[in-house]
Structures are given as C-alpha cells and as structure tokens.
Amino acid sequence: MSQQPEPPTEGDEEFERKVQQRMADQQEDGADEDPTDVAQEDHKSEVPELEENEESPVDPGSV
C-alpha cells in the first residue's frame, strides 16, 4: 500500500482533465453535427416565453 506515493488529488486532476478533454471533443464534434444540441438551445429560449404566455391567460381567466 506504501507503493503509491502520489496523493489521490493527482488522480483526480488527471480524471478531470480527461473529462474536460472529452467534453471539448464532444462539443467540437457534435456542436455542428448534433441536432439535439440545437434543439435544446431552442427549447431553453422558449422556456421564458412560455412563462410569460402562461401569465397572460391566467389574468383574464381569473376575472
């Protein structure tokens, strides 16, 4: 057990770096080819609009 002088932090750093590289690779590779990415962004933009739309019909419906 004393054969591992490196702390667990080093392993964590390596893992984080691998994850970051993978994410960047996925973004570069799928940002242009992934239609889901675009659809998700479009959906996010529609969320706030939906909230405002929901408030409008609530007012006249309550009256």
PyMOL commands that set and color helices and strands:
alter all, ss='L'
color gray80, all
select helices_A, chain A and resi 8-30+35-62
alter helices_A, ss='H'
color red, helices_A
deselect
rebuild
show_as cartoon
